[in-house]
């Protein structure tokens, strides 16, 4: 259809699947090729507000997917709630700074894509966390902190906050127990909280292009993790517990200052008298109970860690030797893994040969079928 006499009100009130060309503003409006009345695409129309009064009530009611990307929208206004059955909303690539409070009235909304805008931690409404979102993409905005409202989205399966200004990950991240994908690449994050290991469904974790110096051993609890992206950080070693990630198929480590030779001993604090006593109780398998000892001592004894050295039967509590061992990955790559030994006597003799048995244990090697891709360079 062509012609300068086409009326904007008439067109938006009676959209049809065919292409409609507006000669007045040289913009095009498209619907899904299959003619689905559930999809409404208002992208690239230079819209600077959302006056949906021109769209028929039936059309708004039928719309389940709404695209408003590549416009000039600065505020997501309450009129968005007239799409009562909306399940998918894409408002990416605008100049968006505020999301209206009434968005929580969109009770069927499952996916919200709002990447490449000007949103920050003050842009979201107070009760944003009451939405039933499963997918949330806020990448490419101006968040200095992870919005607390996001940590209340208990049904969330995918969260993207890449390309922001995040400096940390809140411990409350473990509220998101349904999370399967977490994308936090391209921020200023320096550390990974141990609580991240409490996400039982997490399958894809992207932490690339940050300032991370170490990986917490608690990540070994991510039993569903298949892909871990840590490239372009400040890592010099990995925790030996990473070997417990039995589902891991892809590990990206390129662009990290990973150590290139075996390191024998690192900082070692002599054990306290309490620890020495505890080690004696555990190593000699002495029986104890709450009837014999105060609760805090029983709890302390229960927290002992077995020395990973197969030639040592010792245990440790707080005092241990940090030790880096190179482990074969896929028969090709050798990664520096951190593990903890009960005393300096447990460390293997240092060898100048990086391939020697002193710094690689066949029992700790990872076969090729375990990791399909290890990206180191």
Protein Blocks (a to p, Z undefined) as FASTA:
>chain_A
ZZjkbcfklmmmmccfbdcddfklopacdddfklpakbccfehklpabdcfklpcfklmm
mpmbdcfehiabfbdcfklmmmmmbcbdcfehiabfbdcfklmmmmmbmbdcfehiabdf
klpcfklmmpccfbdcfehiabfbdcfklmmmmkbfbdcfehiabfbdcfklmmmmmbmb
dcfehiabfbdcfklmmmmkbmbdcfehiabfbdcfklmmmmmbmbdcfehiabfbdcfk
lmmmmmbmbdcfehiacdfbdcfbdcdddddfklmmmmmmmmnopacdfklpcfklmmmm
mmpccdfblkbcbdcfkbccdddddddehhlaccddddddfbfklpccddfblkbmkloc
fklpccfklpmbdcfZZ
